[in-house]
């Protein structure tokens, strides 16, 4: 691990970003350009002390999960991300057709959506990035172990996930999840990740197996959904889905129509929900908080 080169790379990456680039407010006058260390730590989900030690060439080797979080926090390109991995002696993630690396431009769009929940997901349901209001709405998905970040898996294998929909809406949500995954496997029949997810869910969930055998197909598009939130109640949100050029990553945006009760409740969520997002400096070695199990319990996310 080249600690000196890693420290220099992190400092330069931090200096080239403005707070507005990552959805933060500038606040008081800044003596130096770029983000503050605590802001990078917040974006990466690590403690300020851990990140500071990395920039001072005295930190331990980051885990692969932490390197991925740093790459997203600093809005690195795929080439820059690979360089970050190499500096720590790690092999970079393979570049596959279904890449999980979110392009910096898409992250910039995500960060500018201040007043509405938005997230980037793969077409197989893997959550790749969230903005602040999405984390307030559905929890910090990226804080969970990797298997717990797939919204389709959680919908069928974690009973608490379905509890966040009104009971009368759950059958339709289940059909949408299965029909969308069927469309993915049809478009990419040789994709091992999609095939493995289908095999796992068919074996573990009778509901999924039954719906899969019905062979319904539907590509995810705009829709209206109702969600149950423990703090603000029922929210009826319009869901808009924007896809990238390769069609394997989606920007999912939930909005409420102005003048409706759901709109008022979403505004309330901005006030009461964001207070749970402040990271604590006591997080050991920058590890993200979350359940130790694959799908976990803890704070529940809404499947989108």
Secondary structure, 3 states (H helix, E strand, C coil): CCHHHHHHHHHHHHHCCCHHHHCCCCCCCCCCCCCCHHHHHHHHCCCHHHHHHHHCCCCCCCCHHHHHHHHHHCCCCHHHHHHHHHHCCCCCCCCCCCCCCCCHHHHHHHHCCCCCEEEEEECCCEEEEECHHHHHHHCCHHHCCHHHHEHHHHHHHCHHHHCCCCHHHHHHHHHHHHHHHHHHHHHCCCCHHHHHHHHHHHHHCHHHHHHHHCCCCCCCCCEEEEEEECCCEEEEEEEEEEECCCCCEEEEEEECCCCCHHHHHHHHHHHHHHHHHCCCCCCHHHCCCCCCCCCCCCCCCCCC
